[in-house]
Every structure is written in structure tokens, then in C-alpha cells.
Amino acid sequence: MTQIEHDTIWLTQEAHTKLQQELDELRGPVRQEIIERISAARDEGDLKENGGYHAAKDEQGKVEDRIRTLEDTLRRAVVGEAKDDGTVSPGMKVSYSFVGDDEVEVLLLGAKENEDGNIQAVSPQSPLGSALIGAKKGDVVSYEAPNGKTIEVKVVDAEPYSG
């Protein structure tokens, strides 16, 4: 089984590029526009009753929070594409079923962002994610649920996620 750092965030190159572009936009033009709005509102005088000033300051706080989140995500990101060797690894779309149940579920292992809202992204560090790492089609793996029960799942298929 592969050891995965707890704070690693797995991203495809496309997702990494998208997040970096958003960060660049927020640090540059968006941040500058908010600074200009705050400055213009200050020039109007009394700040206590200046709605434009308070709205701009509130937006500035939200933008700065998003910048910190993006910086943290990109700092911890590992960029890569999954190998198409049938072994479950981060960046793969995994089809699985719970043992005793024929319904097949699909998840995206390890990607922070994905374009398909129909696919649940699961962290490789989660109980299910860590149990699936290294498994192959047909393997049955188990993990402990938060309620303490052991749950078994069968890997139906594993393929690189292509967005």
C-alpha cells in the first residue's frame, strides 16, 4: 500500500492551471479594483455610514480568504496523471460496489476539483480512499466506517479520470 502524506492534495494539471489562473486574477486585477473602490469610498468622507466602503471591505475580506485558500491548496498540491495500469491510485475514476449490493457507485480519487459534478471526489487519506489505493479490478477491500463497522467494497473498475 502506498503511503500518502496527510496534507497532500492531488490535482490534475488542468485543475492546477485553473486554480493558479484564479489566484493570479485575484492577486492582480481583482485585488487592485477593490483597493481602488475602498480608496474612492474613503474620499467620500464619513466611513460610518458609507455603504460602498463597507461593501468593498467585506468583499476584500472574502477575496483575501480565497487567496489564502488557493495559496494553501497549490502549496500542498501534487500534480500528476494516473497511470492506466488498472491499479487504483489518486487521479482515477473508480467504480465500486458494497459487498452484498449490486449497485455500482463511482468516485474520483484524490482530485480537489473536477468538472463533473456527478462524481464525488474522495480524498486518498479518507478511510475509503486509503483502502482503495493499490487495489485492482475485482479486489475486495475493507475499511472502518466512523461508526466502527467494517465495510467491504469490491472494485468494479478503475481508470484514469479524463475530466
N, C-alpha and C positions, 0 to 999 in steps of 0.2 A: 504494500500500500504506500502511496506517495505521501510524504509529509508536506503539509501546506501551512505556511505562516498564517496566523490567525487574522492579521490585519490586511492581507493581500486582497486586492480587488482585481478580478480578471476582466479584461476588456479586449474586444476585437480591435483591430487597427482602425476600423471605421468609427467605432464608438469613441475611441481615444481622440481621434481627429475632431470629431463633432464636439466633444467636451472641451478640447483645447481651443477650438474656434469660439465657443461660447465664452470661455474665460477671457480670451483676448478682447472680445467685443465688450464685455463687462468692465474690464480693467481700463479700456481705452475710451471709445466714444460714449458709452452709457455713463460711466463714472464722470466724465467731463461735462456731459449735458446736465447731470444732477448738480454738480458743483456750480455751474452757471445759473441754474434755477434758484439755488439757495442764495447765491450772491445777489441776484436780481431781487429776490424777496426781502433780503436784508436791507437793500437800498430803499425799500418802500417805507421803512420806519418800524413802528411798534410791532414786535415779533409775537407778543402775547395773543393778538387777535388776527394774525396773518395766516390764513388757511393755506396759501400757496407754500409758505415757508415750512409749515408743519407737515404738509403732504410730501414735500421734497425730502425733508429729513427722514420721514418714515420710509420712503422709497430707498433712500440712501442706505438705511439700516438693512433693508431686505437685500439690496444688491451686494452689500459688503458681506452679509451672511452667505449668499450664494457663491461669492468669490472664494470665501474660506472653505466652503464645502467642495467646490471644484478643485481648489489647490490641494486639499487633503486627498481627494479621490485620485487625482493624477499623480500625486507623490507616491501613493501606495499601489498604483496600477502596475500590473504585469500585462504586457500586450503580447498577444500571440494568437495563432490559429490552431485549432485542434487537429491532430493527425487523424487521418481516415483509416485507422487500423482496427476499428471495432472495439477498442478498449475505451471505457468511459474516462474522460478527462475534462477539465474545465474548457468551456467553449463548445461543448457538444449538446445537441438536442437529444434527449434521452426519453425513449418510450418505455414505460414500465407498468406493471400491474401488481396489486397487492396479492400475495399468495392466497388462493381460495376465492379470488374475484377475477372475472374475465374482463372487466372494464379496463381499458388501457388509458393511462394518463401520460402527459407529455410535459417535460420541464426543460429549461435551458440551464445548464450547469455552469455557474460562475460568472455570468455576464451581468454587469451592473445595469446596462441599458440595452434594450432590444426593441426593434421596430414592431414586432408582432405582439400586440397586447394580449393575444390569446395564449401565449406561452408564459408560464410562471417561471421567473428566474429564481434559482435556488443557489445559495452560497455553498461552495465546496467545504466550508467549515461547519455547516449545519449537520445535524445527525444524519439526515437522508443523504445529503451531498457527500459527506465523508464516507458513508457506507458504499455509495455507488462508485467512487473513484477506484479505478483499476479493474472494475467488473467488465465482463464481456456479455454479448448477446446470449441469453439462455441461463446466465448465472442467477442464483438466488442469494441475496444479501440481506442482512438484518441490521436493525438499528434500534436504539432505545428511544421511545417517544417521551415527551415531557412528563407524561403521567406514569412513567416507569415501565410500561408494557413494551415487550419486544415485538417489533413489527418486521415482517419479512416481505420483500418485494422481489419480483423477477424482472430482469432486464429483457425487454422485448426487442429493442433496437437502440443503437447509438450511432449517430452520425454528426459530422461537423455542422455547426449552425451556420447557415449561409445568409441569414438576415431575411 
